[in-house]
Amino acid sequence: MTTAGPDTTAETDTTAAITATVTAYLDAVSRGSSADIAALYAENGTLEDPVGSEPVSGREAIAAFFGALEGRTQEIELLTLRVSGSSAAAFHFRVVTPMGDKIYEVSPIDVMTFDENAKITSTRAFWAPSDMIAR
């Protein structure tokens, strides 16, 4: 007698879709493309970066927020990613940004929620200015 386990196909598909969105997000941030970053958000998505700051709402406002990155290349390394259920992920990553004769590094933890199309509905970025390392 064999017993069937739970159907994990839908969970696997959702995990893959969310993972693809997180990967695309980090790639867009590394290239400094505010339009590409904003396109990954649901129309009414929100961004709180860092946590405790005034949240930004809507694709247009999110694109404006990331406008400071426009044309700037950064090195980004995904350190760990955890997808939970069908609508949430947390990930730890490192950002290395050259500015003039210095290099700045920060390793935030972002928590995102997603809609049924793996569009980002919210981002909460956990970091503080004191986490920034200048070399």
Summary of the structure (lengths in Angstrom):
residues: 135
radius of gyration: 16.4
end to end distance: 62.8
largest distance: 68.3
contacts: 357
relative contact order: 0.19
helix: 32%
strand: 39%
